[in-house]
């Protein structure tokens, strides 16, 4: 489980966590800083919303 520490726009790099947050945005979920999120990584070599 990961804890969100910033809004998606505030992360400087595209990490797996950021990709998961972007996926959540696409699905209509808006995790706020301080919330915990769970993610499933489909392809760890790619860091796009299509792989989390």
C-alpha positions in Angstrom: 0.0 0.0 0.0 1.3 3.5 -0.9 0.4 6.7 0.8 -0.3 9.7 -1.5 1.8 12.7 -0.4 1.0 15.2 -3.1 -1.5 15.8 -5.9 -0.7 14.1 -9.2 0.4 17.4 -10.7 3.0 18.0 -8.0 5.0 14.8 -8.6 8.1 15.7 -10.7 8.7 12.2 -12.2 6.5 9.6 -13.7 6.7 6.8 -11.2 4.5 3.7 -10.8 2.6 5.6 -8.0 2.0 8.6 -10.3 0.8 6.3 -13.1 -1.6 4.7 -10.6 -2.9 8.1 -9.6 -3.4 9.1 -13.2 -5.3 5.8 -13.8 -7.4 6.6 -10.8 -8.2 10.1 -12.3 -9.3 8.4 -15.5 -11.6 6.1 -13.5 -13.2 9.1 -11.7 -11.4 8.5 -8.4 -9.4 11.4 -6.9 -7.1 10.3 -4.1 -6.1 13.2 -1.8 -2.7 13.7 -0.1 -2.7 11.5 3.0 -4.8 8.8 1.6 -3.5 5.2 1.1 -3.8 3.6 -2.3 -3.3 0.0 -3.5 -2.1 -0.7 -7.0 -1.5 -3.7 -9.3 1.4 -3.4 -11.6 0.9 -5.2 -15.0 4.3 -4.2 -16.5 6.9 -2.6 -14.2 9.1 -1.6 -17.1 6.5 0.8 -18.4 5.2 3.6 -16.3 2.0 4.6 -18.0 -1.6 4.5 -16.9 -2.1 1.5 -19.2 0.2 -0.7 -17.1 -1.2 -0.1 -13.6 
